[in-house]
Amino acid sequence: MPERPYTLLSCALSIDGYLDAGNGERLLLSNADDLARVDAVRAESDAILVGAATVRADDPRLLVRSKAFRDRRLAEGRSASPVRVTLTRRGDLDPSARFFTTGGDDRLVYCPGGVAGRLRRRLGATATVVDAGHRVELDRVAEDLHGRGIRRLMVEGGGNVLTQFLTGDLADELQLVVAPFFVGDSSAPRFVSDGRFPWNAGRRAALAEVRQIGDVVLLRYALSPRFQDE
Ligand SMILES: NC(=O)c1ccc[n+]([C@@H]2O[C@H](COP(=O)([O-])OP(=O)(O)OC[C@H]3O[C@@H](n4cnc5c(N)ncnc54)[C@H](OP(=O)(O)O)[C@@H]3O)[C@@H](O)[C@H]2O)c1
């Protein structure tokens, strides 16, 4: 059986289940203490994956922020921050995005064969473009990452990518942070879209932890027998 990394999905959402505002402006859902917690989870990861829409919308760095965590990783012989990974069908990624211009050189971009050549020319040495064949299938991406030594993968969104990991039964753990307000705009990106999820009224996920962090709440779900309660 092909192996895949331990996969932890992480995101913050409003009470009404949105990941962001609908007006194109960046919405801060989390708080400072929770961002520090997320930083610690990043520091434990070998790779962080987001969808291309998140790279375009948020222009994230996806680096470990705490110097103490970076120093610890370096002392362990690892890179200061995890490998950064994104997926694209269209290949519409800007090499001046912070994903490509900040931090170390460990970046992977999975795309269909039809756009790989163009994307390689566009991104140059900033990233390794992986030709994933006709379609980018997430189970194959997970196997490929495992083959590259990634044992712990953190998926930070957005909803499109989270939906695929969940419906594909490719996640071991879900960390949901609920912010204490509503977005109330159905044009905003939702946590997940329609799909057949392995967890439903007849097969409930296991709630592993509930933690209040200031004005937000962290819900940790164990989604597979591989769940690591730390
Ligand atoms: N609150 C949070 O914790 C959080 C975290 C992350 C993001 N967000 C928000 O989420 C929003 C973006 O989420 P989203 O659901 O619109 O998009 P997303 O999941 O970030 O990215 C979707 C894009 O990823 C690429 N993609 C996904 N699956 C693929 C596959 N199997 N093969 C090839 N490419 C694939 C496609 O890129 P192409 O279009 O390039 O083909 C697709 O359009 C932003 O507003 C962001 O702020 C919130």
The ligand as an ORCA input file, in Angstrom:
! r2SCAN-3c Opt
* xyz 0 1
  N      -9.217     31.042      7.400
  C      -8.241     30.248      7.040
  O      -7.689     29.504      7.865
  C      -7.795     30.245      5.617
  C      -6.693     29.461      5.237
  C      -6.330     29.451      3.885
  C      -7.047     30.196      2.970
  N      -8.091     30.944      3.364
  C      -8.886     31.711      2.407
  O      -9.422     30.806      1.469
  C      -9.622     31.493      0.223
  C      -9.071     30.616     -0.886
  O      -9.703     29.364     -0.790
  P     -10.272     28.630     -2.076
  O     -11.106     27.506     -1.620
  O     -10.867     29.668     -2.978
  O      -8.982     28.099     -2.819
  P      -7.705     27.207     -2.425
  O      -8.114     25.909     -1.881
  O      -6.725     28.035     -1.672
  O      -7.053     27.016     -3.879
  C      -7.817     26.456     -4.921
  C      -6.925     26.408     -6.127
  O      -5.880     25.465     -5.918
  C      -5.615     24.786     -7.121
  N      -6.039     23.397     -6.968
  C      -6.866     22.862     -6.020
  N      -6.996     21.548     -6.198
  C      -6.234     21.231     -7.263
  C      -5.961     20.035     -7.929
  N      -6.467     18.851     -7.538
  N      -5.146     20.077     -9.004
  C      -4.587     21.236     -9.412
  N      -4.812     22.416     -8.815
  C      -5.618     22.403     -7.754
  C      -6.436     25.484     -8.202
  O      -5.602     26.544     -8.626
  P      -5.674     27.299    -10.049
  O      -6.873     28.203     -9.912
  O      -4.379     28.063    -10.102
  O      -5.809     26.274    -11.102
  C      -7.628     25.982     -7.406
  O      -8.292     27.059     -8.016
  C      -8.895     32.817      0.347
  O      -9.884     33.824      0.533
  C      -8.071     32.670      1.604
  O      -7.960     33.886      2.304
  C      -8.474     30.995      4.681
*
